[in-house]
Amino acid sequence: MHKVINIGLIGFGNVGQELARILLEKQQGWAAKESCTFQVSAISTRSRGALVNRQGIDLKRALDDINQSGSFNIENPDYKLLTVDDLINLDFIDVVIEITTLNIINGQPAADHIKNALLNGKDVITANKGPIAFYYGDLQALAEKVGQILLFEGTVMDCTPVFNLVHETLPACTINGFRGILNSTTNYMLTEMAAGESFEAALKKAQEQGFVESDPALDLDGWDAAAKVAALMNVFFNADITPPEIDREGITAISRDDLDKAKQAGETIKLLCEGYRSGDETYGRVKPVAIPITQPLAQIQGTSSALTIYTDLAGTFTIESYDPQIRQTAYALISDLFAIVRHSRQL
Ligand SMILES: NC(=O)c1ccc[n+]([C@@H]2O[C@H](COP(=O)([O-])OP(=O)(O)OC[C@H]3O[C@@H](n4cnc5c(N)ncnc54)[C@H](OP(=O)(O)O)[C@@H]3O)[C@@H](O)[C@H]2O)c1
């Protein structure tokens, strides 16, 4: 039987708009192949207005409006005065996708959006690492209690299957640790500095390409990386840890000289993201570390990312995402949508 999944988007920035573009391009093929249609029926933003249509919003018009004026057009028949709470309360919404801005202080209000959506009987997908870094244990327990699904593949390494891989293929394994390169901005800068650029020039180049956080300290001081480490530790270890509890050092003290010296010693400097557990003890760290050039993580260049996972039964393996773009983040949401559809078919 053909299924229509009604989606409510909280946030319509870079990721939300790319999701809309993918749906416009690919929806028809999926409808035939998977017998389901992903229909965006409500969008709520902070300052660009909101749209609602039970039969599906005109996504092309929504994108055109944003491109032309930066906001949804009040003349659009789908335009509504709709708060986030209103969206969460809409009875026809099946899945809420939370893609608001990261709040590194406490993960709010995104965590409350997710909590309220679950309590209102919605499955939830997010690419926002804040809620998973600060409240994963509580949110997952709530999802299980109310019988809803919470998925968040896009929070770490975009659509590269980190959480799905662990969930689907390692259910019998204990994960003892992980080590990775998880922040694009700092890895790009360290790659540029190793090739001879100054810190300032490398930062400027990264900013010109548009992937530095609007507050660069989130990247340079290791906060984004610490949020990812906390999210991984919470999911892999049930660690109940938050980003401020991660041992954190950014790259602001690293100079081109440091990279030159590392090179002479057959090493390169990387902002390593690590998490380990031993018994009930867990430890997470973000720190610039000189590593031998022969190690796999030393080969991760530019905006690419990688994660090595240490397990008891499946051994040690590394996954890499090569130069991910915004499309890969948006695709993580699609892959989570498919997971929800397939789960509901098994019930
Ligand atoms: N961009 C990436 O490459 C990437 C990769 C992985 C994960 N993520 C995560 O994905 C999420 C979205 O990223 P993005 O690049 O799309 O961000 P963005 O361009 O800044 O867009 C954020 C959207 O959320 C809305 N918003 C913020 N606070 C809100 C609130 N309290 N209530 C309702 N709407 C609110 C904003 O509204 P206005 O439009 O009115 O400002 C905007 O539409 C973030 O958490 C980010 O960390 C992004």
The ligand as an ORCA input file, in Angstrom:
! r2SCAN-3c Opt
* xyz 0 1
  N      25.403     22.931      7.535
  C      26.030     21.766      7.699
  O      26.905     21.392      6.910
  C      25.655     20.865      8.833
  C      26.259     19.611      8.936
  C      25.861     18.740      9.972
  C      24.927     19.168     10.886
  N      24.377     20.434     10.779
  C      23.410     20.853     11.778
  O      22.125     20.970     11.165
  C      21.393     22.032     11.778
  C      20.949     22.996     10.697
  O      22.086     23.520     10.038
  P      21.927     24.670      8.938
  O      23.245     24.823      8.305
  O      20.715     24.414      8.109
  O      21.630     25.925      9.886
  P      21.076     27.342      9.444
  O      21.306     27.579      7.983
  O      21.582     28.323     10.435
  O      19.488     27.210      9.628
  C      18.894     27.028     10.871
  C      17.401     27.136     10.707
  O      16.806     26.946     11.991
  C      15.898     28.014     12.261
  N      15.845     28.231     13.693
  C      16.866     28.516     14.542
  N      16.409     28.611     15.792
  C      15.075     28.376     15.742
  C      14.044     28.328     16.695
  N      14.283     28.543     17.989
  N      12.786     28.050     16.285
  C      12.502     27.825     14.969
  N      13.460     27.852     14.009
  C      14.710     28.125     14.398
  C      16.468     29.191     11.508
  O      15.436     30.144     11.324
  P      15.726     31.487     10.485
  O      15.800     31.017      9.068
  O      14.555     32.326     10.732
  O      17.017     32.031     11.015
  C      16.921     28.506     10.217
  O      15.827     28.350      9.344
  C      22.336     22.670     12.805
  O      22.056     22.187     14.085
  C      23.711     22.234     12.341
  O      24.656     22.164     13.413
  C      24.701     21.262      9.765
*
